Amino acid sequence: MTTSKALVFDIKRFAVHDGDGIRTTIFFKGCPLRCIWCQNPEGISTLRKPIYFQNNCIHCRCCEKYAKEGQMIYQNDRPYFNKDYQGDFDNLVNICPSSAIRYDSQYYDVDMLMKEIESDRVFYRDSGGVTFSGGEPLMQGEFLIDILKRCHQQHIHTAIETTLYTSLELIQKALPYLDQIYIDLKIYDEALHQKYVGGSVALIKKHIEYILKSEHWKKVIIRTPLIPQITATIQNLQSISQFLSHINPEVYYELLNYNPLASSKYEYVDFDYGIDLKYKKYTDDEMEVFYQMTYQNGIKNLIKE
């Protein structure tokens, strides 16, 4: 991806769970990992894709009439897009009279994105700001550095939600311009990480250790999403807690309750939700058991919901 523009799949305004204060959260498209429970499956692919919204469709079949060869087929009273088509889908998006066909993301240059951020500045006050999320924002790293620098120049508080699955060089470039850093450490075991998340957790752990031993460690909150039978296990939480507390006993750590609502997004993307739909959000009592487990394994600064 070029540094001149970034592919963004959502901009969430007035967010209160993506950092301190009221925030504008920018969701960058593309992720190098593939968590089977991904909360934002529309942000996994690096490609800009068309999405079909059935509730908007008036079944006029304009898409079928104006489609280029190999773009789509029309059957079961709806369009199906060819995911291997090499061109764009501008003709289908523009011709649809009911906006039933839309792109899953938009391109922004730095000036355009800064305009979006600064339009919310009145709501930031002392503690709010902008959070860069995804996907994995560091996949569009050079653009991210550019926008972080601009925010820094404008004295806008910056945060990032990241896996750190990237190069150390890029991390080092970003750190001076970040005020708050949320890092996901989902699974400690290498084989299980490869199975459920993809990619090597060794790289993530190496980068976490680097930051927690650096002058930037106080900006950092390590997060583990509690996924039933996968991350929310005694062995996994013990291993992560011991690993983090050994690096830095004062580390900030947060357990994120399971959110089953993401499964509803999967009908719009080319991925399958990998978690049994029978699982629900953990109760307060169940969360307390997880909290005590981390305390017993060295965590002092646990952030609770």
C-alpha positions as CSV (number, residue, x, y, z in Angstrom):
1,M,0.0,0.0,0.0
2,T,1.3,3.5,-0.8
3,T,2.1,6.1,1.8
4,S,0.0,8.8,0.0
5,K,-3.3,7.2,0.9
6,A,-4.7,4.8,3.5
7,L,-7.6,2.4,3.1
8,V,-10.1,3.0,6.0
9,F,-13.1,0.8,6.6
10,D,-14.8,2.8,9.4
11,I,-14.6,6.0,11.4
12,K,-16.3,5.8,14.8
13,R,-17.1,9.0,16.5
14,F,-17.7,9.6,20.2
15,A,-16.0,6.3,21.1
16,V,-15.5,5.9,24.9
17,H,-13.8,2.4,25.0
18,D,-10.9,3.0,22.7
19,G,-8.7,5.1,25.0
20,D,-9.1,7.9,27.5
21,G,-12.0,10.4,27.1
22,I,-14.2,10.8,24.0
23,R,-12.4,9.7,20.9
24,T,-12.5,9.4,17.2
25,T,-11.5,5.8,16.2
26,I,-10.0,5.3,12.7
27,F,-10.2,1.7,11.5
28,F,-7.4,0.8,9.0
29,K,-8.0,-2.0,6.5
30,G,-5.8,-5.0,6.4
31,C,-4.4,-7.4,9.0
32,P,-1.5,-9.9,8.7
33,L,-3.3,-12.3,11.2
34,R,-6.5,-14.2,11.0
35,C,-8.2,-14.7,14.4
36,I,-11.1,-17.1,14.0
37,W,-13.2,-14.8,16.3
38,C,-12.2,-11.5,14.6
39,Q,-14.4,-8.6,15.8
40,N,-13.9,-6.7,12.6
41,P,-13.8,-9.3,9.8
42,E,-14.4,-6.5,7.2
43,G,-11.0,-5.2,8.1
44,I,-9.0,-8.4,7.5
45,S,-8.4,-8.2,3.7
46,T,-6.1,-5.5,2.3
47,L,-8.3,-5.2,-0.7
48,R,-11.2,-2.8,-1.3
49,K,-14.3,-5.0,-1.9
50,P,-17.9,-4.5,-2.7
51,I,-20.5,-5.5,-0.2
52,Y,-24.1,-6.4,-0.8
53,F,-26.8,-5.1,1.6
54,Q,-29.9,-7.3,1.0
55,N,-32.3,-5.0,3.0
56,N,-31.5,-2.1,0.6
57,C,-31.9,-4.1,-2.6
58,I,-35.0,-3.3,-4.8
59,H,-34.1,-6.2,-7.2
60,C,-34.0,-3.9,-10.2
61,R,-31.1,-6.0,-11.7
62,C,-29.2,-2.9,-12.8
63,C,-26.0,-4.5,-11.5
64,E,-26.5,-7.4,-13.8
65,K,-27.2,-5.2,-16.7
66,Y,-24.1,-3.0,-16.2
67,A,-21.6,-5.6,-14.9
68,K,-18.4,-6.1,-16.7
69,E,-17.4,-9.6,-17.8
70,G,-16.2,-11.7,-14.9
71,Q,-17.3,-9.1,-12.2
72,M,-20.4,-10.9,-10.8
73,I,-23.2,-13.3,-11.4
74,Y,-26.9,-12.7,-10.5
75,Q,-28.7,-15.7,-9.0
76,N,-31.1,-16.3,-6.1
77,D,-32.4,-12.8,-6.8
78,R,-29.1,-11.1,-5.7
79,P,-25.6,-10.4,-7.1
80,Y,-22.6,-12.5,-6.2
81,F,-19.2,-10.8,-6.7
82,N,-16.2,-12.5,-8.1
83,K,-13.6,-12.2,-5.4
84,D,-10.8,-13.0,-8.0
85,Y,-11.8,-10.1,-10.3
86,Q,-8.8,-7.9,-10.8
87,G,-10.4,-4.6,-11.6
88,D,-12.5,-2.2,-9.5
89,F,-16.3,-2.3,-8.9
90,D,-17.0,1.4,-9.4
91,N,-19.5,0.8,-12.1
92,L,-21.7,-1.4,-9.8
93,V,-21.4,0.9,-6.8
94,N,-22.3,3.9,-8.8
95,I,-25.2,2.4,-10.8
96,C,-27.0,0.8,-7.8
97,P,-30.0,3.2,-7.2
98,S,-30.7,2.0,-3.6
99,S,-27.1,1.8,-2.3
100,A,-27.4,-2.0,-1.9
101,I,-23.9,-2.3,-3.3
102,R,-21.2,-0.3,-1.5
103,Y,-17.5,-0.5,-1.0
104,D,-16.3,-1.8,2.4
105,S,-13.7,1.0,2.7
106,Q,-12.6,4.4,1.4
107,Y,-9.3,5.9,0.5
108,Y,-8.0,8.9,2.5
109,D,-4.9,11.0,2.2
110,V,-3.4,12.7,5.2
111,D,-5.2,16.0,4.7
112,M,-8.6,14.3,4.3
113,L,-8.1,12.2,7.4
114,M,-6.9,15.1,9.5
115,K,-10.0,17.0,8.5
116,E,-12.2,14.1,9.8
117,I,-10.2,14.1,13.1
118,E,-10.1,17.8,13.6
119,S,-13.9,18.0,13.0
120,D,-14.3,16.2,16.4
121,R,-11.7,18.2,18.2
122,V,-14.2,20.1,20.3
123,F,-15.2,16.8,22.0
124,Y,-11.7,15.7,23.0
125,R,-11.2,18.4,25.7
126,D,-8.3,17.4,28.0
127,S,-8.3,13.6,27.8
128,G,-9.9,12.6,24.5
129,G,-8.3,12.2,21.1
130,V,-7.9,9.9,18.2
131,T,-7.4,6.1,18.2
132,F,-6.0,4.2,15.3
133,S,-7.3,0.6,15.1
134,G,-8.1,-2.0,12.4
135,G,-7.4,-4.5,11.1
136,E,-3.8,-3.7,12.0
137,P,-2.9,0.0,11.5
138,L,0.8,-0.8,11.3
139,M,0.1,-2.6,8.0
140,Q,-0.2,0.8,6.5
141,G,2.7,1.9,8.6
142,E,4.3,4.7,6.7
143,F,0.9,6.5,6.3
144,L,0.3,5.9,10.0
145,I,3.5,7.6,10.9
146,D,2.6,10.6,8.8
147,I,-0.8,11.0,10.4
148,L,0.6,10.5,13.9
149,K,3.1,13.3,13.2
150,R,0.4,15.6,12.1
151,C,-1.7,14.8,15.2
152,H,1.4,15.4,17.3
153,Q,1.9,18.8,15.7
154,Q,-1.7,19.7,16.4
155,H,-1.4,18.5,20.1
156,I,-4.1,15.8,19.5
157,H,-3.8,12.8,21.9
158,T,-3.1,9.6,20.0
159,A,-3.7,6.0,20.8
160,I,-3.3,2.7,18.8
161,E,-4.8,-0.7,19.0
162,T,-2.2,-3.1,17.6
163,T,-0.9,-6.7,17.5
164,L,2.7,-5.5,17.0
165,Y,2.9,-8.1,14.2
166,T,5.2,-5.9,12.2
167,S,8.8,-4.8,12.0
168,L,10.7,-3.4,15.0
169,E,11.8,-0.5,12.8
170,L,8.3,0.6,12.2
171,I,7.4,0.3,15.9
172,Q,10.4,2.5,16.8
173,K,9.2,5.1,14.3
174,A,5.7,5.2,15.8
175,L,6.5,5.2,19.5
176,P,7.5,8.9,19.9
177,Y,4.2,10.0,18.5
178,L,1.9,7.7,20.5
179,D,0.4,8.7,23.8
180,Q,-1.4,5.4,24.5
181,I,-0.7,1.9,23.2
182,Y,-3.0,-1.0,23.4
183,I,-1.3,-4.3,22.5
184,D,-3.1,-7.6,22.0
185,L,-1.5,-10.7,23.4
186,K,-4.1,-13.3,22.7
187,I,-2.4,-16.7,23.0
188,Y,1.0,-17.5,24.6
189,D,1.6,-21.0,23.1
190,E,3.2,-20.9,19.7
191,A,1.3,-23.9,18.2
192,L,-2.1,-22.7,19.4
193,H,-1.3,-19.1,18.2
194,Q,-0.6,-20.5,14.8
195,K,-3.8,-22.5,14.8
196,Y,-6.3,-19.8,16.0
197,V,-4.6,-16.5,15.2
198,G,-2.0,-17.2,12.5
199,G,1.5,-16.0,12.5
200,S,4.2,-16.5,15.1
201,V,3.5,-15.2,18.6
202,A,7.3,-15.2,19.2
203,L,7.5,-11.9,17.1
204,I,4.7,-10.3,19.2
205,K,6.3,-11.3,22.5
206,K,9.7,-10.0,21.3
207,H,8.2,-6.6,20.5
208,I,6.2,-6.5,23.7
209,E,9.4,-7.1,25.7
210,Y,11.1,-4.3,23.8
211,I,8.5,-1.8,24.6
212,L,7.9,-2.8,28.2
213,K,11.7,-2.4,28.8
214,S,11.7,1.0,27.1
215,E,10.9,4.5,28.3
216,H,7.5,4.1,26.7
217,W,6.2,1.3,28.9
218,K,3.8,3.5,31.0
219,K,1.9,4.2,27.8
220,V,1.2,0.5,27.3
221,I,-1.8,-1.6,28.2
222,I,-1.6,-5.3,27.2
223,R,-4.9,-6.9,26.4
224,T,-6.2,-10.5,26.2
225,P,-9.7,-11.0,24.7
226,L,-11.4,-13.9,26.6
227,I,-12.5,-16.4,23.9
228,P,-14.2,-19.5,25.3
229,Q,-12.0,-22.6,25.2
230,I,-9.2,-20.8,23.4
231,T,-7.8,-17.8,25.2
232,A,-9.9,-18.0,28.3
233,T,-8.0,-21.0,29.8
234,I,-6.0,-21.4,33.0
235,Q,-2.8,-22.3,31.1
236,N,-3.0,-19.4,28.7
237,L,-3.8,-16.7,31.3
238,Q,-1.2,-18.1,33.7
239,S,1.5,-18.1,31.0
240,I,0.7,-14.6,29.8
241,S,0.5,-13.1,33.3
242,Q,3.8,-14.7,34.3
243,F,5.5,-13.6,31.0
244,L,4.4,-10.0,31.4
245,S,5.1,-9.6,35.1
246,H,8.6,-11.1,34.6
247,I,9.4,-8.4,32.0
248,N,8.0,-5.5,34.0
249,P,6.2,-6.1,37.4
250,E,4.3,-2.8,37.0
251,V,2.8,-3.7,33.6
252,Y,-0.8,-2.7,32.9
253,Y,-3.0,-5.6,31.9
254,E,-6.6,-5.9,30.8
255,L,-8.9,-8.8,30.2
256,L,-11.6,-8.2,27.6
257,N,-14.9,-10.0,28.1
258,Y,-16.1,-12.2,25.2
259,N,-18.2,-10.3,22.7
260,P,-20.4,-12.7,20.7
261,L,-22.0,-9.9,18.6
262,A,-19.3,-9.8,16.0
263,S,-20.7,-13.0,14.4
264,S,-23.4,-11.0,12.8
265,K,-20.9,-9.2,10.5
266,Y,-19.7,-12.4,8.8
267,E,-22.6,-12.6,6.4
268,Y,-21.0,-9.6,4.5
269,V,-17.5,-11.0,4.2
270,D,-15.7,-14.0,2.8
271,F,-14.7,-15.5,6.1
272,D,-16.4,-17.9,8.6
273,Y,-16.9,-17.1,12.2
274,G,-14.9,-19.8,14.1
275,I,-16.6,-19.7,17.5
276,D,-19.6,-21.8,18.5
277,L,-22.6,-19.5,18.8
278,K,-23.7,-21.1,22.0
279,Y,-21.1,-19.1,24.0
280,K,-22.2,-15.9,25.8
281,K,-20.5,-13.0,27.5
282,Y,-18.9,-14.0,30.8
283,T,-20.8,-13.0,34.0
284,D,-19.2,-10.8,36.7
285,D,-18.5,-13.8,38.9
286,E,-16.8,-15.6,36.0
287,M,-14.7,-12.5,35.2
288,E,-13.6,-12.3,38.9
289,V,-12.2,-15.8,38.6
290,F,-10.1,-14.7,35.6
291,Y,-9.0,-11.5,37.5
292,Q,-7.8,-13.6,40.5
293,M,-5.9,-15.9,38.2
294,T,-3.9,-13.0,36.9
295,Y,-3.2,-11.6,40.3
296,Q,-1.9,-15.0,41.5
297,N,0.5,-15.0,38.6
298,G,2.2,-11.7,39.2
299,I,0.0,-9.0,37.7
300,K,-0.3,-6.0,40.0
301,N,-2.0,-3.4,37.7
302,L,-5.1,-5.1,36.3
303,I,-7.5,-2.9,34.5
304,K,-11.1,-4.0,35.0
305,E,-14.2,-3.2,32.9
